[in-house]
Each structure stands twice: as structure tokens, then as C-alpha cells.
Amino acid sequence: MTEPVASAGALALVLVLFFGYVLGSIPFGVLFTRLAGLGDLRAIGSGNIGTTNVLRTGRKDLAALTLVFDALKGTVAVLVAWHWGYNAALVAGFGAFIGHLFPVWLRFRGGKGVATYLGLLIAFSWIAALVFAVLWLATAAAARYSSLAAIVALIGSPIAVWLLGLPAAAVLFAILSVIALVRHHENIRRLLAGTESRIGAKAAPPPGAAS
């Protein structure tokens, strides 16, 4: 598997970056829970806008929808931008990921990007996406911690992309992994302290902050 050699002009790169950001910033978890009459997701559980916190509402169907649509943000951004070249696809993918983390609609307070990261992997390499899924599922099944599963998958995925012969994409995913791991700093602290919530735990409304 090799990467195509294709380039896009500066204007095209700016446009696909903006497109990716806007698409990535759509807060599907917040939208789905509001439409279901569950109130503001940011006032539930951890306050995060992603799949794991939607699951804490007790609505597995909404959690599944959030996972799918948050992933699709990344996949669609890359596939659309690919028409302007491989570099454009990389830039759009980065934009979608940053959009999820810092959505303009939520005053730049978004999620941690794991589902969108998976959607990007699907667009660039389904094999790498499969590696991510296996790492996540195996860790989640063994430890019952969603955050730990994400951390393991985020560390392993750029290595898988590199081994698959996609160096430029591997660099992108390494950067995204570092950003996502930084966003997980509170989870890492709770894991070390033994206070992290396990998968399936239904949390009460928090005092506040979204993560």
C-alpha cells in the first residue's frame, strides 16, 4: 500500500481545512440527546459531548448514532477533499478532528475526538481502522475503561498506519494522537488514581465542566 502523489494549491488547502473544521464541529451527541428530550449533554455525566457520555444517559441507541455520525464527520471530510489531492485529504482530516475538539457552535469546548479519529482511519486505511477497533475492544473488554481503550488505540494506530506504508498519513495520525492524549489528561489522572468510571456506569449530573 502506497500513498498517491498529488498536490493542491494553497487556496484549495485553506478551503478544505475550513470545510473539514465546519463539518467536524457539528456536535451530534448534543443534538441527538436534545432531540430525544434528555436536555444538555454537557450537564450529564462527565460533560463530554462524545459517545461514552451519551451512553451514560442510558440510551445505547443514541450512543451508537453519536459514534457513527462523529466518525462519519472525519470520513466524509477526507473523501470529499480527496478530489483536490492527497494533501487536501490530509488537511481536511486534520480540520475535521480539530473541529470536533474545538467546535465554534459550543464556544470551542468539544470532545476528545476518538470517534472522529476512527472515521479518519476508515478513510485512509480500513486495515488501520480495524487495528484501532481491535485494540479498543480488547482493552475495553479486559479493563472496562473506555478511556484506557482509547489511549491504547491512539498509541497503536499511527504505528499501524506507518507499517502499512503510509508515512504522510502516519505523521498526521501521530499528531492527532498526541493532541487526543493531551485531551485525555484528566482520564489518565483518574486512571492512575483508580477513580475513573468504568464502561456502563451511569453518572449523575456533574457540577459542570465539559471535557
N, C-alpha and C positions, 0 to 999 in steps of 0.2 A: 504494500500500500504506500503510495507516494502522494505528495501534495502537488496540486496543479500550480503551474507558474502563471500567475495572472495579476495584473495591477489595475488600480483605479486611480483616477485623478483626485486631487486634493478636495475639490468640491463634492465629488461623489462620496468620499470618505466622511466628510462632515455631515452630509445628508443622511447616510446610513447610520452614523453614530447617533444622530438625533432621532431617527426612526426607531432604532433599537431601544434607545432610552425611553421614549414615549410608550412604546409597546411594553417594555419591561416594567414600567412604573404603574401599570394597571393593577390595583390591589384586589385580586379576585377573592381572596379569603374574606376580606372586609365586605365586599359586595355580596357574596353568597350568603354570609351569615346575616347581613342586614335584610336581604330579600326573604330569608327564612324566618324573620322576626326574632332573631336572637340578640339584637342590639349591636353595640360596637364591639367587634372582636378585640380591639385594643384594651378593653376593660375586662377581659376574661383571661383567666389562667396567667400565662407569662406576659400577655400583652402583645405577643408576636403576631404578625399577620399571615403566617405560613400554615402549612398542613398540620403540623404537630399541635399547634394551639387550636386550630379548628376541631381537631379530634377531641380536645378536652371539653368541647361543648356537648359531647355525646353523639354527635351527628357524623357517623362514618361516611355517609353518602356525600356530605358537604366537604369532608376532608379529602375524599377521593377526587371530587371535582376540582378542589383547590390544587391538589397535586398535579392533575392533568393539565389544567389551564396555566398554572405557573410554569410548568415545563414547556408547554407549547409556546409561551412568550419567547423563550430562547430559540426554540426550533424554527419557528416562523421567521423571526428576525434574521437568522442566518440564511435560511433558504431563499428569502426574498432578496437579501443583499448579495447573494452569490451571483446574481445576474450581472453585477458590476465587477466581478472578480473575487478571487480567494481572499485578498487583503480586505476587501469590503466586507466579506462574510465574517472575518475575524473581528473587525472593528464593530460591526453591528452586534455581534455576540457580546462583546465587552460592554457596549451600550445597554443591551437588554439586562445584563447582570447588574450593572450599576443602577439602572432604573428601578429594579426590584428593591435594592438596598436603600436607595435614596429617592423615593417617588415624590415628584413635585406635588401630587394631589394630597399627600399626607404630611406636608411640611418637611419632606426629606427624611422621615422616620419610617423605614420599611423593615423588611425581613432580613433573613440571613442568606438567602439565595440558593439553598440546596436544590430545590426543585428546578429552578431556572438553570442552574449549573448542569443538572441532568439533561434538561432539554437541549442545551448546547452540545453536550456529548453526543446525544442522539443524532444531531445534525451533522457533526463532523466524523463520528465513527460509532456505529451501533455496537461494535465489539467493545470499545471502551465504555460505552454506556452500560453494557452487560456486566463488565467488570465492576463498575460502580455499584450496580444493583446487587450483585453477589456479595460484595464487601459490606454493603449496608445491611442487607438481610441477614447475613451470617453473624455480624456483630450485634445487630438488634436482637436476634434470636438468642444469642449467648448471654448478653448482658442486660437486655431490656431497657437500654438507654438510647433514645433517638439521637441525642447529641453526640454520643460516643460513636454511634454507627456512622453519622455524617462525617465526623472528624476522620475516621479510618478511611472512608470512601474518598474524601477530599485529598488525603495524602497519597492514596494509591492510584488515583485516576490520571494525574499528569504523567506518572511513570508508565502507565499502560499506553497512553497516547504516544509517548516517546518511543516505546518499544514497537509500536505499530507503524513506525516510520513517518510520523507527522510532527517534525520538530517545531515548526511555527505554531501549530495548534498546541503542542505540549507547553511551549513558553506561555501562551495565553492562559491555559488551564493552571499552570503553576502560579501565575499572578493571581488568578481568581481564587485559587485555593488559599493562598496567603491572606487575601482580603477576607474570605469567608471564615478562616480560622481566627482571625482577629475579631470578627463579629461574634464568634463563639467564646470569647474570653470569659464571660460570666458563667457559661456552661462548664468550661474547663475548671474554673474555680470551684464550682459546686460539685463536680465530679471528684475532684481531689479531696473535698471536704466530706464527701459521702451524703450530700443533701440534694443531689439532682433528682428531679422527678422521673419516674420510670414510665415507659410506654403504657398508655391506657389509664394513667392516673387522671382523675377528673379534678381539676383545680378550681378553687374558689376565686372570685374576682380579686385581682391584686390591688395594692394601694395605688398602682399607677402605671409605671413607665412601660412603653413598647420597646421591644428589642429588635 
